[in-house]
Amino acid sequence: MKLSFRRGRGNSQDPRLFRRHFLLGLAALGLGLGVSTATLAHSRLVRSEPPARAVLDAAPKELKFWFNEAIEPSFAKLWLVPASGDKVPLANHGDPSDPRLLIGVLPDNLPDGPVVIAYHVLSVDGHVVESQLNFSVNSGKPATH
């Protein structure tokens, strides 16, 4: 195939026209990438009670996890991760008034010290979110052994 270029109106060799088409192409590509990265974004934890890395005077009775999009509470799992030994499953449930909220129930005998809570959550778009929340309890009571 032989390409021929002619000078004149509408010619692709016109530097201004080439620059305009090039910039329009870049803009379209940028818009396409912006849309695709937005659609690839998955659920993520946006807030928790207690907050990450908090130092609490007393152990909370429950945990609250807020995600950036709705989750499927029936498929959510929470675990207390001790320093040694197996994970301890925690009861959890959603909140009918907020589809982005997951509530976990902590045991009454949570000891002082670092607390690690692992979570596995399915968002309504089908993506799984797995991570952990860390906080500490420092009630000031002497440790019992």
C-alpha positions as CSV (number, residue, x, y, z in Angstrom):
1,M,0.0,0.0,0.0
2,K,1.4,3.4,-1.0
3,L,0.6,6.5,1.0
4,S,0.6,9.8,-0.6
5,F,0.4,13.1,1.1
6,R,-0.8,16.3,-0.5
7,R,-0.5,19.8,0.7
8,G,-3.6,21.7,1.2
9,R,-6.7,22.1,3.3
10,G,-7.4,19.1,5.6
11,N,-4.0,17.5,4.8
12,S,-2.8,15.2,7.6
13,Q,0.7,16.7,7.2
14,D,-0.5,20.0,8.5
15,P,1.3,20.3,11.9
16,R,-1.6,22.0,13.6
17,L,-4.1,19.4,12.5
18,F,-1.7,16.6,13.5
19,R,-1.2,18.2,16.9
20,R,-5.0,18.6,17.4
21,H,-5.7,15.0,16.5
22,F,-2.8,13.8,18.7
23,L,-4.1,15.8,21.7
24,L,-7.7,14.6,21.1
25,G,-6.4,11.0,21.0
26,L,-4.5,11.5,24.2
27,A,-7.6,13.0,25.9
28,A,-9.7,10.1,24.7
29,L,-7.1,7.6,26.0
30,G,-7.0,9.4,29.3
31,L,-10.8,9.3,29.7
32,G,-10.8,5.7,28.8
33,L,-8.1,4.9,31.4
34,G,-9.9,7.0,34.0
35,V,-13.1,5.1,33.5
36,S,-11.4,1.7,33.5
37,T,-9.5,2.4,36.7
38,A,-12.7,3.5,38.4
39,T,-14.5,0.3,37.4
40,L,-11.5,-1.8,38.6
41,A,-11.7,-0.2,42.0
42,H,-12.7,-2.8,44.7
43,S,-14.3,-2.4,48.1
44,R,-12.1,-1.1,50.7
45,L,-12.4,-0.3,54.4
46,V,-12.9,3.4,54.9
47,R,-13.5,3.6,58.6
48,S,-13.7,1.4,61.7
49,E,-14.7,1.6,65.4
50,P,-12.3,1.3,67.1
51,P,-10.0,3.1,64.6
52,A,-6.9,1.3,63.3
53,R,-4.0,1.6,65.7
54,A,-6.2,3.0,68.5
55,V,-5.1,2.5,72.1
56,L,-8.3,1.9,74.2
57,D,-8.8,2.2,78.0
58,A,-11.3,-0.7,77.8
59,A,-12.1,-3.5,75.5
60,P,-15.0,-2.7,73.2
61,K,-18.0,-5.1,73.0
62,E,-18.3,-4.8,69.2
63,L,-16.4,-3.7,66.1
64,K,-17.8,-1.7,63.3
65,F,-16.3,-1.8,59.8
66,W,-17.5,0.7,57.1
67,F,-16.6,0.0,53.5
68,N,-16.8,2.3,50.4
69,E,-19.5,0.1,48.9
70,A,-22.2,-2.3,49.9
71,I,-21.2,-5.7,51.2
72,E,-22.8,-9.1,51.6
73,P,-22.9,-9.6,55.4
74,S,-24.0,-13.3,55.1
75,F,-20.6,-14.0,53.4
76,A,-18.5,-12.0,55.9
77,K,-16.1,-13.6,58.3
78,L,-14.2,-12.0,61.2
79,W,-11.5,-13.6,63.4
80,L,-9.6,-12.6,66.5
81,V,-6.0,-13.5,65.7
82,P,-4.1,-14.3,68.9
83,A,-0.3,-13.9,69.2
84,S,-0.2,-17.7,69.3
85,G,-2.7,-20.4,68.5
86,D,-5.6,-20.6,66.1
87,K,-7.8,-17.8,64.9
88,V,-11.0,-17.4,66.9
89,P,-14.1,-16.8,64.7
90,L,-16.3,-13.8,65.7
91,A,-20.0,-13.5,65.3
92,N,-20.9,-10.7,62.9
93,H,-23.9,-9.2,61.1
94,G,-24.8,-6.4,58.8
95,D,-26.8,-3.3,59.5
96,P,-30.2,-3.0,57.6
97,S,-29.9,0.8,57.6
98,D,-26.4,0.9,56.1
99,P,-25.4,-1.8,53.6
100,R,-21.8,-0.7,53.8
101,L,-21.5,-1.5,57.6
102,L,-20.4,-4.8,59.1
103,I,-20.6,-5.3,62.9
104,G,-18.6,-7.9,64.8
105,V,-19.0,-9.1,68.3
106,L,-16.0,-9.4,70.6
107,P,-15.6,-11.9,73.5
108,D,-16.1,-10.5,77.0
109,N,-12.7,-11.8,78.1
110,L,-10.6,-9.8,75.7
111,P,-7.2,-9.3,77.4
112,D,-5.1,-6.2,77.5
113,G,-2.5,-5.8,74.8
114,P,-2.5,-5.7,71.0
115,V,-5.6,-7.0,69.2
116,V,-5.6,-8.2,65.6
117,I,-8.9,-8.7,63.9
118,A,-8.8,-10.4,60.4
119,Y,-11.7,-9.9,58.1
120,H,-12.9,-11.5,54.8
121,V,-15.8,-9.6,53.2
122,L,-17.6,-10.0,49.9
123,S,-18.7,-6.8,48.2
124,V,-22.0,-6.7,46.2
125,D,-19.9,-6.4,43.0
126,G,-18.4,-9.8,43.7
127,H,-14.9,-8.8,44.9
128,V,-13.4,-10.2,48.1
129,V,-11.7,-7.9,50.6
130,E,-9.3,-9.4,53.0
131,S,-7.2,-7.5,55.5
132,Q,-6.9,-6.9,59.2
133,L,-7.6,-4.2,61.9
134,N,-5.1,-3.7,64.7
135,F,-5.7,-1.8,67.9
136,S,-4.6,-2.1,71.6
137,V,-6.4,-2.3,74.9
138,N,-4.6,-0.8,77.9
139,S,-7.1,-0.8,80.8
140,G,-4.5,-0.2,83.4
141,K,-5.4,-3.4,85.3
142,P,-2.6,-5.6,86.3
143,A,-2.1,-8.6,84.0
144,T,-3.3,-12.0,85.3
145,H,-1.4,-15.1,84.4
